[in-house]
Amino acid sequence: KESIQKSLMEGLHQANQRGYAIMIGHIWTKELAEVIFDLHPHILEAGYEFTSLVDLLGLERPLL
Protein backbone atom coordinates (compact mmCIF):
# COMPACT_ATOMS: atom_id res chain seq x y z
CA LYS A 1 0.00 0.00 0.00
CA GLU A 2 2.87 2.39 0.71
CA SER A 3 4.12 2.32 -2.88
CA ILE A 4 0.58 2.89 -4.18
CA GLN A 5 0.14 5.88 -1.87
CA LYS A 6 3.53 7.22 -2.95
CA SER A 7 2.60 6.96 -6.63
CA LEU A 8 -0.71 8.67 -5.99
CA MET A 9 1.00 11.50 -4.12
CA GLU A 10 3.47 11.90 -7.01
CA GLY A 11 0.52 12.20 -9.37
CA LEU A 12 -1.06 14.87 -7.18
CA HIS A 13 2.27 16.72 -7.16
CA GLN A 14 2.30 16.62 -10.98
CA ALA A 15 -1.27 17.96 -10.98
CA ASN A 16 -0.09 20.88 -8.85
CA GLN A 17 2.76 21.57 -11.25
CA ARG A 18 0.88 21.21 -14.54
CA GLY A 19 -2.75 21.76 -13.60
CA TYR A 20 -3.55 18.14 -14.37
CA ALA A 21 -2.12 14.66 -14.11
CA ILE A 22 -2.99 11.54 -16.00
CA MET A 23 -2.94 8.52 -13.73
CA ILE A 24 -4.04 5.10 -14.84
CA GLY A 25 -5.09 2.74 -12.08
CA HIS A 26 -6.43 -0.65 -12.87
CA ILE A 27 -8.19 -2.03 -9.82
CA TRP A 28 -6.62 -5.46 -10.11
CA THR A 29 -5.48 -5.60 -6.53
CA LYS A 30 -7.33 -5.24 -3.29
CA GLU A 31 -4.66 -2.83 -2.05
CA LEU A 32 -5.14 -0.33 -4.88
CA ALA A 33 -8.89 -0.33 -4.41
CA GLU A 34 -8.49 0.20 -0.67
CA VAL A 35 -6.03 3.09 -1.09
CA ILE A 36 -8.26 4.88 -3.57
CA PHE A 37 -11.35 4.26 -1.43
CA ASP A 38 -9.61 5.57 1.70
CA LEU A 39 -8.01 8.63 0.11
CA HIS A 40 -10.79 9.63 -2.30
CA PRO A 41 -12.66 11.93 0.16
CA HIS A 42 -9.41 13.65 1.20
CA ILE A 43 -8.36 14.15 -2.42
CA LEU A 44 -11.71 15.78 -3.21
CA GLU A 45 -11.54 17.95 -0.08
CA ALA A 46 -8.10 19.16 -1.21
CA GLY A 47 -9.70 20.50 -4.39
CA TYR A 48 -8.75 17.77 -6.84
CA GLU A 49 -11.25 16.10 -9.12
CA PHE A 50 -11.36 12.90 -11.08
CA THR A 51 -12.37 13.01 -14.72
CA SER A 52 -12.01 10.92 -17.82
CA LEU A 53 -9.25 11.45 -20.35
CA VAL A 54 -11.91 12.22 -22.97
CA ASP A 55 -13.25 15.07 -20.83
CA LEU A 56 -9.75 16.33 -20.02
CA LEU A 57 -8.88 16.55 -23.69
CA GLY A 58 -12.26 18.03 -24.62
CA LEU A 59 -13.11 15.26 -27.04
CA GLU A 60 -16.65 14.43 -28.07
CA ARG A 61 -16.01 10.73 -28.48
CA PRO A 62 -13.87 8.16 -26.71
CA LEU A 63 -10.34 7.52 -27.90
CA LEU A 64 -9.85 4.30 -29.81
Biopython code that builds the backbone (N, CA, C, O; Angstrom):
import numpy as np
from Bio.PDB.StructureBuilder import StructureBuilder

atoms = [
    (1, "LYS", "N", (0.810, -1.197, 0.000)),
    (1, "LYS", "CA", (0.000, 0.000, 0.000)),
    (1, "LYS", "C", (0.855, 1.264, 0.000)),
    (1, "LYS", "O", (0.463, 2.281, -0.571)),
    (2, "GLU", "N", (2.017, 1.202, 0.636)),
    (2, "GLU", "CA", (2.872, 2.388, 0.707)),
    (2, "GLU", "C", (3.310, 2.858, -0.678)),
    (2, "GLU", "O", (3.315, 4.057, -0.954)),
    (3, "SER", "N", (3.673, 1.927, -1.538)),
    (3, "SER", "CA", (4.124, 2.323, -2.878)),
    (3, "SER", "C", (2.960, 2.878, -3.700)),
    (3, "SER", "O", (3.158, 3.766, -4.529)),
    (4, "ILE", "N", (1.761, 2.369, -3.478)),
    (4, "ILE", "CA", (0.581, 2.888, -4.178)),
    (4, "ILE", "C", (0.303, 4.313, -3.722)),
    (4, "ILE", "O", (0.045, 5.196, -4.540)),
    (5, "GLN", "N", (0.358, 4.534, -2.406)),
    (5, "GLN", "CA", (0.140, 5.876, -1.875)),
    (5, "GLN", "C", (1.206, 6.841, -2.388)),
    (5, "GLN", "O", (0.903, 7.985, -2.725)),
    (6, "LYS", "N", (2.449, 6.379, -2.447)),
    (6, "LYS", "CA", (3.534, 7.220, -2.947)),
    (6, "LYS", "C", (3.286, 7.618, -4.405)),
    (6, "LYS", "O", (3.466, 8.779, -4.772)),
    (7, "SER", "N", (2.878, 6.667, -5.223)),
    (7, "SER", "CA", (2.599, 6.959, -6.633)),
    (7, "SER", "C", (1.441, 7.934, -6.773)),
    (7, "SER", "O", (1.477, 8.829, -7.617)),
    (8, "LEU", "N", (0.422, 7.764, -5.955)),
    (8, "LEU", "CA", (-0.714, 8.672, -5.993)),
    (8, "LEU", "C", (-0.294, 10.078, -5.583)),
    (8, "LEU", "O", (-0.718, 11.055, -6.201)),
    (9, "MET", "N", (0.516, 10.185, -4.571)),
    (9, "MET", "CA", (0.999, 11.497, -4.123)),
    (9, "MET", "C", (1.874, 12.155, -5.198)),
    (9, "MET", "O", (1.824, 13.371, -5.379)),
    (10, "GLU", "N", (2.665, 11.361, -5.903)),
    (10, "GLU", "CA", (3.471, 11.895, -7.010)),
    (10, "GLU", "C", (2.569, 12.431, -8.116)),
    (10, "GLU", "O", (2.861, 13.462, -8.722)),
    (11, "GLY", "N", (1.481, 11.729, -8.372)),
    (11, "GLY", "CA", (0.517, 12.199, -9.368)),
    (11, "GLY", "C", (-0.129, 13.504, -8.948)),
    (11, "GLY", "O", (-0.315, 14.396, -9.776)),
    (12, "LEU", "N", (-0.472, 13.629, -7.677)),
    (12, "LEU", "CA", (-1.062, 14.872, -7.181)),
    (12, "LEU", "C", (-0.049, 16.018, -7.266)),
    (12, "LEU", "O", (-0.419, 17.158, -7.549)),
    (13, "HIS", "N", (1.213, 15.715, -7.022)),
    (13, "HIS", "CA", (2.267, 16.722, -7.164)),
    (13, "HIS", "C", (2.345, 17.198, -8.621)),
    (13, "HIS", "O", (2.461, 18.395, -8.884)),
    (14, "GLN", "N", (2.281, 16.260, -9.552)),
    (14, "GLN", "CA", (2.295, 16.622, -10.975)),
    (14, "GLN", "C", (1.087, 17.487, -11.317)),
    (14, "GLN", "O", (1.200, 18.436, -12.093)),
    (15, "ALA", "N", (-0.065, 17.162, -10.742)),
    (15, "ALA", "CA", (-1.268, 17.957, -10.983)),
    (15, "ALA", "C", (-1.065, 19.388, -10.483)),
    (15, "ALA", "O", (-1.520, 20.340, -11.117)),
    (16, "ASN", "N", (-0.389, 19.536, -9.356)),
    (16, "ASN", "CA", (-0.093, 20.879, -8.849)),
    (16, "ASN", "C", (0.831, 21.629, -9.788)),
    (16, "ASN", "O", (0.668, 22.833, -9.985)),
    (17, "GLN", "N", (1.786, 20.948, -10.363)),
    (17, "GLN", "CA", (2.762, 21.574, -11.248)),
    (17, "GLN", "C", (2.162, 21.949, -12.603)),
    (17, "GLN", "O", (2.408, 23.040, -13.117)),
    (18, "ARG", "N", (1.382, 21.046, -13.173)),
    (18, "ARG", "CA", (0.880, 21.205, -14.542)),
    (18, "ARG", "C", (-0.574, 21.656, -14.636)),
    (18, "ARG", "O", (-1.009, 22.155, -15.674)),
    (19, "GLY", "N", (-1.317, 21.479, -13.555)),
    (19, "GLY", "CA", (-2.747, 21.760, -13.603)),
    (19, "GLY", "C", (-3.566, 20.512, -13.876)),
    (19, "GLY", "O", (-4.796, 20.548, -13.828)),
    (20, "TYR", "N", (-2.899, 19.427, -14.158)),
    (20, "TYR", "CA", (-3.555, 18.140, -14.371)),
    (20, "TYR", "C", (-2.515, 17.035, -14.251)),
    (20, "TYR", "O", (-1.312, 17.285, -14.327)),
    (21, "ALA", "N", (-2.983, 15.847, -14.068)),
    (21, "ALA", "CA", (-2.123, 14.660, -14.108)),
    (21, "ALA", "C", (-2.947, 13.520, -14.664)),
    (21, "ALA", "O", (-4.130, 13.379, -14.353)),
    (22, "ILE", "N", (-2.324, 12.727, -15.469)),
    (22, "ILE", "CA", (-2.993, 11.542, -15.999)),
    (22, "ILE", "C", (-2.437, 10.346, -15.244)),
    (22, "ILE", "O", (-1.252, 10.024, -15.334)),
    (23, "MET", "N", (-3.319, 9.701, -14.502)),
    (23, "MET", "CA", (-2.936, 8.517, -13.732)),
    (23, "MET", "C", (-3.861, 7.379, -14.136)),
    (23, "MET", "O", (-5.083, 7.524, -14.159)),
    (24, "ILE", "N", (-3.266, 6.277, -14.445)),
    (24, "ILE", "CA", (-4.042, 5.104, -14.841)),
    (24, "ILE", "C", (-3.940, 4.092, -13.717)),
    (24, "ILE", "O", (-2.845, 3.665, -13.349)),
    (25, "GLY", "N", (-5.078, 3.713, -13.177)),
    (25, "GLY", "CA", (-5.085, 2.744, -12.083)),
    (25, "GLY", "C", (-6.079, 1.643, -12.356)),
    (25, "GLY", "O", (-7.291, 1.851, -12.295)),
    (26, "HIS", "N", (-5.574, 0.505, -12.650)),
    (26, "HIS", "CA", (-6.431, -0.650, -12.870)),
    (26, "HIS", "C", (-6.643, -1.326, -11.526)),
    (26, "HIS", "O", (-5.683, -1.715, -10.861)),
    (27, "ILE", "N", (-7.880, -1.464, -11.134)),
    (27, "ILE", "CA", (-8.194, -2.030, -9.825)),
    (27, "ILE", "C", (-8.087, -3.562, -9.905)),
    (27, "ILE", "O", (-9.084, -4.280, -9.837)),
    (28, "TRP", "N", (-6.862, -4.024, -10.051)),
    (28, "TRP", "CA", (-6.618, -5.460, -10.107)),
    (28, "TRP", "C", (-6.277, -6.011, -8.729)),
    (28, "TRP", "O", (-6.381, -7.213, -8.483)),
    (29, "THR", "N", (-5.875, -5.131, -7.851)),
    (29, "THR", "CA", (-5.482, -5.596, -6.531)),
    (29, "THR", "C", (-6.366, -4.973, -5.468)),
    (29, "THR", "O", (-6.857, -3.853, -5.611)),
    (30, "LYS", "N", (-6.548, -5.711, -4.426)),
    (30, "LYS", "CA", (-7.330, -5.239, -3.291)),
    (30, "LYS", "C", (-6.690, -3.985, -2.700)),
    (30, "LYS", "O", (-7.392, -3.058, -2.296)),
    (31, "GLU", "N", (-5.375, -3.959, -2.651)),
    (31, "GLU", "CA", (-4.659, -2.829, -2.048)),
    (31, "GLU", "C", (-4.917, -1.521, -2.789)),
    (31, "GLU", "O", (-5.135, -0.491, -2.152)),
    (32, "LEU", "N", (-4.896, -1.540, -4.109)),
    (32, "LEU", "CA", (-5.141, -0.332, -4.880)),
    (32, "LEU", "C", (-6.562, 0.172, -4.645)),
    (32, "LEU", "O", (-6.778, 1.368, -4.449)),
    (33, "ALA", "N", (-7.504, -0.723, -4.664)),
    (33, "ALA", "CA", (-8.893, -0.335, -4.411)),
    (33, "ALA", "C", (-9.042, 0.275, -3.025)),
    (33, "ALA", "O", (-9.743, 1.274, -2.864)),
    (34, "GLU", "N", (-8.395, -0.308, -2.027)),
    (34, "GLU", "CA", (-8.487, 0.200, -0.666)),
    (34, "GLU", "C", (-7.860, 1.589, -0.538)),
    (34, "GLU", "O", (-8.426, 2.467, 0.112)),
    (35, "VAL", "N", (-6.703, 1.788, -1.152)),
    (35, "VAL", "CA", (-6.030, 3.088, -1.085)),
    (35, "VAL", "C", (-6.900, 4.165, -1.724)),
    (35, "VAL", "O", (-7.087, 5.235, -1.144)),
    (36, "ILE", "N", (-7.423, 3.895, -2.893)),
    (36, "ILE", "CA", (-8.264, 4.881, -3.568)),
    (36, "ILE", "C", (-9.530, 5.142, -2.760)),
    (36, "ILE", "O", (-9.944, 6.292, -2.616)),
    (37, "PHE", "N", (-10.139, 4.101, -2.238)),
    (37, "PHE", "CA", (-11.350, 4.258, -1.426)),
    (37, "PHE", "C", (-11.067, 5.103, -0.191)),
    (37, "PHE", "O", (-11.854, 5.985, 0.153)),
    (38, "ASP", "N", (-9.951, 4.839, 0.476)),
    (38, "ASP", "CA", (-9.612, 5.566, 1.701)),
    (38, "ASP", "C", (-9.241, 7.021, 1.440)),
    (38, "ASP", "O", (-9.619, 7.903, 2.212)),
    (39, "LEU", "N", (-8.512, 7.280, 0.367)),
    (39, "LEU", "CA", (-8.010, 8.628, 0.107)),
    (39, "LEU", "C", (-8.947, 9.503, -0.725)),
    (39, "LEU", "O", (-8.793, 10.724, -0.746)),
    (40, "HIS", "N", (-9.901, 8.901, -1.399)),
    (40, "HIS", "CA", (-10.794, 9.632, -2.296)),
    (40, "HIS", "C", (-11.436, 10.851, -1.629)),
    (40, "HIS", "O", (-11.373, 11.936, -2.207)),
    (41, "PRO", "N", (-12.049, 10.736, -0.448)),
    (41, "PRO", "CA", (-12.656, 11.930, 0.165)),
    (41, "PRO", "C", (-11.635, 13.033, 0.457)),
    (41, "PRO", "O", (-11.941, 14.214, 0.291)),
    (42, "HIS", "N", (-10.444, 12.668, 0.883)),
    (42, "HIS", "CA", (-9.407, 13.650, 1.195)),
    (42, "HIS", "C", (-8.899, 14.341, -0.071)),
    (42, "HIS", "O", (-8.602, 15.536, -0.061)),
    (43, "ILE", "N", (-8.804, 13.586, -1.142)),
    (43, "ILE", "CA", (-8.364, 14.155, -2.418)),
    (43, "ILE", "C", (-9.382, 15.177, -2.905)),
    (43, "ILE", "O", (-9.008, 16.253, -3.371)),
    (44, "LEU", "N", (-10.669, 14.845, -2.800)),
    (44, "LEU", "CA", (-11.712, 15.781, -3.209)),
    (44, "LEU", "C", (-11.723, 17.018, -2.312)),
    (44, "LEU", "O", (-11.876, 18.136, -2.803)),
    (45, "GLU", "N", (-11.565, 16.828, -1.019)),
    (45, "GLU", "CA", (-11.535, 17.954, -0.080)),
    (45, "GLU", "C", (-10.364, 18.895, -0.365)),
    (45, "GLU", "O", (-10.450, 20.096, -0.108)),
    (46, "ALA", "N", (-9.279, 18.351, -0.892)),
    (46, "ALA", "CA", (-8.103, 19.161, -1.209)),
    (46, "ALA", "C", (-8.277, 19.938, -2.519)),
    (46, "ALA", "O", (-7.397, 20.702, -2.915)),
    (47, "GLY", "N", (-9.418, 19.736, -3.188)),
    (47, "GLY", "CA", (-9.704, 20.499, -4.393)),
    (47, "GLY", "C", (-9.404, 19.793, -5.701)),
    (47, "GLY", "O", (-9.538, 20.383, -6.773)),
    (48, "TYR", "N", (-9.002, 18.541, -5.622)),
    (48, "TYR", "CA", (-8.746, 17.775, -6.843)),
    (48, "TYR", "C", (-10.056, 17.170, -7.326)),
    (48, "TYR", "O", (-11.015, 17.043, -6.564)),
    (49, "GLU", "N", (-10.084, 16.803, -8.588)),
    (49, "GLU", "CA", (-11.246, 16.105, -9.117)),
    (49, "GLU", "C", (-10.786, 14.990, -10.041)),
    (49, "GLU", "O", (-9.696, 15.039, -10.610)),
    (50, "PHE", "N", (-11.616, 14.013, -10.172)),
    (50, "PHE", "CA", (-11.358, 12.904, -11.079)),
    (50, "PHE", "C", (-12.220, 13.110, -12.314)),
    (50, "PHE", "O", (-13.392, 13.473, -12.212)),
    (51, "THR", "N", (-11.636, 12.878, -13.472)),
    (51, "THR", "CA", (-12.365, 13.009, -14.720)),
    (51, "THR", "C", (-11.824, 11.985, -15.702)),
    (51, "THR", "O", (-10.806, 11.341, -15.449)),
    (52, "SER", "N", (-12.496, 11.847, -16.792)),
    (52, "SER", "CA", (-12.008, 10.922, -17.821)),
    (52, "SER", "C", (-11.019, 11.634, -18.726)),
    (52, "SER", "O", (-11.006, 12.862, -18.799)),
    (53, "LEU", "N", (-10.208, 10.878, -19.401)),
    (53, "LEU", "CA", (-9.250, 11.448, -20.350)),
    (53, "LEU", "C", (-9.989, 12.152, -21.484)),
    (53, "LEU", "O", (-9.537, 13.189, -21.968)),
    (54, "VAL", "N", (-11.106, 11.605, -21.904)),
    (54, "VAL", "CA", (-11.910, 12.216, -22.966)),
    (54, "VAL", "C", (-12.351, 13.614, -22.542)),
    (54, "VAL", "O", (-12.261, 14.555, -23.329)),
    (55, "ASP", "N", (-12.828, 13.757, -21.306)),
    (55, "ASP", "CA", (-13.246, 15.069, -20.829)),
    (55, "ASP", "C", (-12.051, 16.010, -20.679)),
    (55, "ASP", "O", (-12.149, 17.190, -21.015)),
    (56, "LEU", "N", (-10.938, 15.505, -20.186)),
    (56, "LEU", "CA", (-9.747, 16.331, -20.015)),
    (56, "LEU", "C", (-9.279, 16.910, -21.344)),
    (56, "LEU", "O", (-8.877, 18.071, -21.418)),
    (57, "LEU", "N", (-9.334, 16.103, -22.378)),
    (57, "LEU", "CA", (-8.883, 16.551, -23.693)),
    (57, "LEU", "C", (-9.960, 17.291, -24.471)),
    (57, "LEU", "O", (-9.690, 17.826, -25.547)),
    (58, "GLY", "N", (-11.177, 17.328, -23.941)),
    (58, "GLY", "CA", (-12.262, 18.035, -24.617)),
    (58, "GLY", "C", (-12.747, 17.333, -25.857)),
    (58, "GLY", "O", (-13.201, 17.982, -26.799)),
    (59, "LEU", "N", (-12.661, 16.024, -25.879)),
    (59, "LEU", "CA", (-13.105, 15.260, -27.043)),
    (59, "LEU", "C", (-14.581, 14.931, -26.923)),
    (59, "LEU", "O", (-15.120, 14.824, -25.822)),
    (60, "GLU", "N", (-15.228, 14.774, -28.067)),
    (60, "GLU", "CA", (-16.651, 14.428, -28.073)),
    (60, "GLU", "C", (-16.871, 12.934, -28.119)),
    (60, "GLU", "O", (-17.987, 12.470, -27.882)),
    (61, "ARG", "N", (-15.855, 12.183, -28.413)),
    (61, "ARG", "CA", (-16.011, 10.728, -28.483)),
    (61, "ARG", "C", (-14.817, 10.069, -27.804)),
    (61, "ARG", "O", (-13.754, 10.679, -27.683)),
    (62, "PRO", "N", (-14.984, 8.858, -27.374)),
    (62, "PRO", "CA", (-13.871, 8.165, -26.714)),
    (62, "PRO", "C", (-12.702, 7.927, -27.676)),
    (62, "PRO", "O", (-12.887, 7.783, -28.885)),
    (63, "LEU", "N", (-11.511, 7.891, -27.110)),
    (63, "LEU", "CA", (-10.341, 7.524, -27.899)),
    (63, "LEU", "C", (-10.386, 6.055, -28.247)),
    (63, "LEU", "O", (-10.864, 5.245, -27.453)),
    (64, "LEU", "N", (-9.901, 5.701, -29.406)),
    (64, "LEU", "CA", (-9.850, 4.297, -29.811)),
    (64, "LEU", "C", (-8.457, 3.772, -29.686)),
    (64, "LEU", "O", (-8.208, 2.603, -29.981)),
]
sb = StructureBuilder()
sb.init_structure("model")
sb.init_model(0)
sb.init_chain("A")
sb.init_seg("    ")
for serial, (resi, resn, name, xyz) in enumerate(atoms, 1):
    if name == "N":
        sb.init_residue(resn, " ", resi, " ")
    sb.init_atom(name, np.array(xyz, "f"), 0.0, 1.0, " ", f" {name:<3s}", serial, name[0])
structure = sb.get_structure()
